[in-house]
Amino acid sequence: MASNCSNFDPVVVIGGGFAGLTTVLALSQSLQRPPIILIEPSPRFVFFPFLYELLSEELSLWQVAPSYKSVLKGRGVLLIQDYVERIDVKAKKVLTASGLSFNYSYVVLATGSVPNCLGVPGIRENAFTFHSLEDVDRLKKTINELKDCQEEKKSLVVVGGGATGVELACKLADLVDANTQIHLIESGKHALPYGKKFNQRNLQKALGKRHVEIHLETRVLKIGSNKVLCVSYKNQEPKTFSLAHKGVVWTAGTTANIPNLFKEFPLKRGRILINKYLQIIGFKDAFALGDAACCAKGSWPLNAQVAIQQGKSAAKILIALRAGKIPKQFHFFDYGEMISLGVGHATIKLLGFPLSGTFAFLIRRLIYRAKIQRLLLVSLLLRGSFLDT
Ligand SMILES: Cc1cc2nc3c(=O)[nH]c(=O)nc-3n(C[C@H](O)[C@H](O)[C@H](O)COP(=O)(O)OP(=O)(O)OC[C@H]3O[C@@H](n4cnc5c(N)ncnc54)[C@H](O)[C@@H]3O)c2cc1C
């Protein structure tokens, strides 16, 4: 497992999301810390599970998306705000969009995922995604426009009944006025198809209580500027129908965000194949983590829990490799699932314990805030630099 790299060259981490930032922070806390470079195009780390609360203004920007500058202050990490375009694995160099080049001893690729439009016409022109701070701003604007619109019947359509789609549908239902109908379109037989049974049941109740209209076994064929064309497979004969809309949010799936120029890496269903030490198969000095990566057998869920655990494990593996020791393999531990169900409500199943309602919402909020603080902010509070986020 040991590599012949120069220990003077830095570890270069590409992407400062859950996996990349966790790696950087864990490395920076190690006594045997290597030089560390983080390359990330955005100025702020986004804690995605809180995007719904940002939309509803239950939380503010600094609580959901602190700036990298403040997060990394005093940690001895070189932050480069840039976009990586290429990894030259032979020369062991990372090349950025603005023409910079960095040698590395090890490279960690953690570029996450982006919404997958699945080739459906009209998404780019007529739908939002829900994957960034800009998306939250756009959706907020639409909600305000809907409130000002005097029409008696208005609709907002959420496509995709996975965790993002259902959490968003519940939150939107709590934010819009009484004349706006929320529709949720899901191709499978249930909303939250990969969720825990307990959470699925509570979700059904929450959607019902909010009068969200659910279209199961339904696919979107086309999104127009004011209509969504769908096909329902509920009966033997597929049936097409259309829904008028004032806004569509596309949450139906993601795809790994791997820049074209990493062509050398082996892929499985578009994600980079890694071994149990998180190394890219065939490249012992290159690691891939989080949503961008997958293993040869089985799969890990695509979520922040996996990304954070991989980030911590990658830091330990890197430290061991640099010291010429045998590292420990990565093992994922599933702590459970937390789903927000509108303003002030949630359903959670953690370590086997089920809970729903306001108390579950508070626990979810507490756990995530503790995560942010542990991940990022404790040292900032101590240094008093919290407010410059
Ligand atoms: C709205 C929403 C809610 C979610 N809620 C939950 C939840 O409640 N619980 C949960 O466990 N998971 C949740 N997830 C999923 C979770 O956020 C992802 O699984 C997690 O972010 C994956 O971490 P990552 O580090 O792989 O990627 P990301 O966190 O997406 O980070 C990737 C980073 O790479 C950067 N990057 C991209 N390309 C380049 C490049 N070429 N060069 C340099 N940098 C680059 C990006 O700017 C980004 O900062 C949610 C996701 C969304 C969108």
The ligand as an SDF file (V2000), in Angstrom:
LIG
                    3D

 53 58  0  0  0  0  0  0  0  0999 V2000
  -31.2000   19.9880   -0.8980 C   0  0  0  0  0  0  0  0  0  0  0  0
  -30.3840   18.8370   -0.4020 C   0  0  0  0  0  0  0  0  0  0  0  0
  -30.6460   18.3130    0.8510 C   0  0  0  0  0  0  0  0  0  0  0  0
  -29.9080   17.2470    1.3370 C   0  0  0  0  0  0  0  0  0  0  0  0
  -30.1860   16.7650    2.5910 N   0  0  0  0  0  0  0  0  0  0  0  0
  -29.4430   15.7600    3.1000 C   0  0  0  0  0  0  0  0  0  0  0  0
  -29.6910   15.2640    4.4230 C   0  0  0  0  0  0  0  0  0  0  0  0
  -30.6060   15.7260    5.1060 O   0  0  0  0  0  0  0  0  0  0  0  0
  -28.8940   14.2870    4.9000 N   0  0  0  0  0  0  0  0  0  0  0  0
  -27.8760   13.7490    4.1530 C   0  0  0  0  0  0  0  0  0  0  0  0
  -27.1460   12.8730    4.6580 O   0  0  0  0  0  0  0  0  0  0  0  0
  -27.6300   14.1720    2.8950 N   0  0  0  0  0  0  0  0  0  0  0  0
  -28.3700   15.1630    2.3430 C   0  0  0  0  0  0  0  0  0  0  0  0
  -28.1410   15.6040    1.0650 N   0  0  0  0  0  0  0  0  0  0  0  0
  -27.1020   14.9480    0.2510 C   0  0  0  0  0  0  0  0  0  0  0  0
  -25.7320   15.4530    0.6340 C   0  0  0  0  0  0  0  0  0  0  0  0
  -25.7270   16.8500    0.7270 O   0  0  0  0  0  0  0  0  0  0  0  0
  -24.6900   14.9740   -0.3840 C   0  0  0  0  0  0  0  0  0  0  0  0
  -24.7330   13.5720   -0.4290 O   0  0  0  0  0  0  0  0  0  0  0  0
  -23.3100   15.4580    0.0520 C   0  0  0  0  0  0  0  0  0  0  0  0
  -23.2400   16.8680   -0.0980 O   0  0  0  0  0  0  0  0  0  0  0  0
  -22.2000   14.8080   -0.7650 C   0  0  0  0  0  0  0  0  0  0  0  0
  -20.9880   15.3210   -0.3220 O   0  0  0  0  0  0  0  0  0  0  0  0
  -19.7710   15.5180   -1.3440 P   0  0  0  0  0  0  0  0  0  0  0  0
  -18.6380   16.0470   -0.5450 O   0  0  0  0  0  0  0  0  0  0  0  0
  -19.5660   14.2870   -2.1330 O   0  0  0  0  0  0  0  0  0  0  0  0
  -20.2840   16.6180   -2.3750 O   0  0  0  0  0  0  0  0  0  0  0  0
  -20.7180   18.1260   -2.1210 P   0  0  0  0  0  0  0  0  0  0  0  0
  -21.0850   18.3430   -0.7240 O   0  0  0  0  0  0  0  0  0  0  0  0
  -21.7210   18.4090   -3.1860 O   0  0  0  0  0  0  0  0  0  0  0  0
  -19.4010   18.9470   -2.4250 O   0  0  0  0  0  0  0  0  0  0  0  0
  -18.7770   18.9740   -3.6850 C   0  0  0  0  0  0  0  0  0  0  0  0
  -17.9230   20.2240   -3.7510 C   0  0  0  0  0  0  0  0  0  0  0  0
  -17.0620   20.1240   -4.8690 O   0  0  0  0  0  0  0  0  0  0  0  0
  -16.9610   21.3960   -5.4820 C   0  0  0  0  0  0  0  0  0  0  0  0
  -16.5470   21.1730   -6.8810 N   0  0  0  0  0  0  0  0  0  0  0  0
  -17.3050   20.6800   -7.8840 C   0  0  0  0  0  0  0  0  0  0  0  0
  -16.5570   20.6110   -9.0160 N   0  0  0  0  0  0  0  0  0  0  0  0
  -15.3180   21.0490   -8.7150 C   0  0  0  0  0  0  0  0  0  0  0  0
  -14.1130   21.1950   -9.4510 C   0  0  0  0  0  0  0  0  0  0  0  0
  -14.0090   20.8290  -10.7350 N   0  0  0  0  0  0  0  0  0  0  0  0
  -13.0260   21.7140   -8.8230 N   0  0  0  0  0  0  0  0  0  0  0  0
  -13.0920   22.0490   -7.4950 C   0  0  0  0  0  0  0  0  0  0  0  0
  -14.2050   21.9080   -6.7580 N   0  0  0  0  0  0  0  0  0  0  0  0
  -15.3060   21.4180   -7.3530 C   0  0  0  0  0  0  0  0  0  0  0  0
  -18.3540   21.9830   -5.3290 C   0  0  0  0  0  0  0  0  0  0  0  0
  -18.3300   23.3980   -5.4320 O   0  0  0  0  0  0  0  0  0  0  0  0
  -18.7390   21.4890   -3.9330 C   0  0  0  0  0  0  0  0  0  0  0  0
  -18.4060   22.4240   -2.9220 O   0  0  0  0  0  0  0  0  0  0  0  0
  -28.8630   16.6820    0.5450 C   0  0  0  0  0  0  0  0  0  0  0  0
  -28.5940   17.2120   -0.7220 C   0  0  0  0  0  0  0  0  0  0  0  0
  -29.3530   18.2740   -1.1990 C   0  0  0  0  0  0  0  0  0  0  0  0
  -29.0360   18.8450   -2.5690 C   0  0  0  0  0  0  0  0  0  0  0  0
  1  2  1  0
  2  3  1  0
  2 52  2  0
  3  4  2  0
  4  5  1  0
  4 50  1  0
  5  6  2  0
  6  7  1  0
  6 13  1  0
  7  8  2  0
  7  9  1  0
  9 10  1  0
 10 11  2  0
 10 12  1  0
 12 13  2  0
 13 14  1  0
 14 15  1  0
 14 50  1  0
 15 16  1  0
 16 17  1  0
 16 18  1  0
 18 19  1  0
 18 20  1  0
 20 21  1  0
 20 22  1  0
 22 23  1  0
 23 24  1  0
 24 25  2  0
 24 26  1  0
 24 27  1  0
 27 28  1  0
 28 29  2  0
 28 30  1  0
 28 31  1  0
 31 32  1  0
 32 33  1  0
 33 34  1  0
 33 48  1  0
 34 35  1  0
 35 36  1  0
 35 46  1  0
 36 37  1  0
 36 45  1  0
 37 38  2  0
 38 39  1  0
 39 40  1  0
 39 45  2  0
 40 41  1  0
 40 42  2  0
 42 43  1  0
 43 44  2  0
 44 45  1  0
 46 47  1  0
 46 48  1  0
 48 49  1  0
 50 51  2  0
 51 52  1  0
 52 53  1  0
M  END
$$$$
